[in-house]
Amino acid sequence: MDKTATANGPFEANVYIYLFDSEQARIDGSKDLNNKLEFAKLISNPSVYKKKNVMI
């Protein structure tokens, strides 16, 4: 977890890295994540970077 001080106090961020067996598996995982985010009660939606078989 990254803890960086800002003018408003400490900032914490969680970073998750997913490595899939294939790009198609990453696409399926991304769809599943989007379905779960629809029902999550988050302050803001997370930024997701996707490339080949990696999702961050």
N, C-alpha and C positions, 0 to 999 in steps of 0.2 A: 504494500500500500504506500503510495506516494503522499507525503505530508509536506506541503509547501505553505509557508506563511504568506498571507496577502494582507492588504490594508484592512479587510474585514475580519481577519483572524485566520486560523489554520484552514487549509484546504486539503481534503482527503479524496482520493480517487482510487477505485478498484479497476484493474485492467485484467481482462480474461482473454486468453489466447486459445483458440480451438484449432486443432489440426485434424482434418478429416482424411479418410482413406482415398477420396476422389473429389473432384470438383462437383460432381452430381450429389455426393453425400453432403457437401457443404451447402449446396443449394437447398436440399431437403432440410438440413439443420437450420438454415436461415428462415425458411418458411415456418418451422416449428417455433423458433424464437419470436418471429413476428406475431404468431398466434398467441403466445404467452404474454407478450408486451401489450396486446390489446386489453387484457384484463388486469394488468399490473397497475397499482396506484403509485406512479412515480411522479416526482416533481417535474422532471424533464426526461424526454426520451434519450436513450444513450446513442452515441455515434458509433456506427458499426462499419469497419473497413473489411471488405471482402476481396480476395484475390486468389484465383485457382482453388486450392484446397484449404485455405487459411481464412479464419474469421477472427477479427480482433475487436 
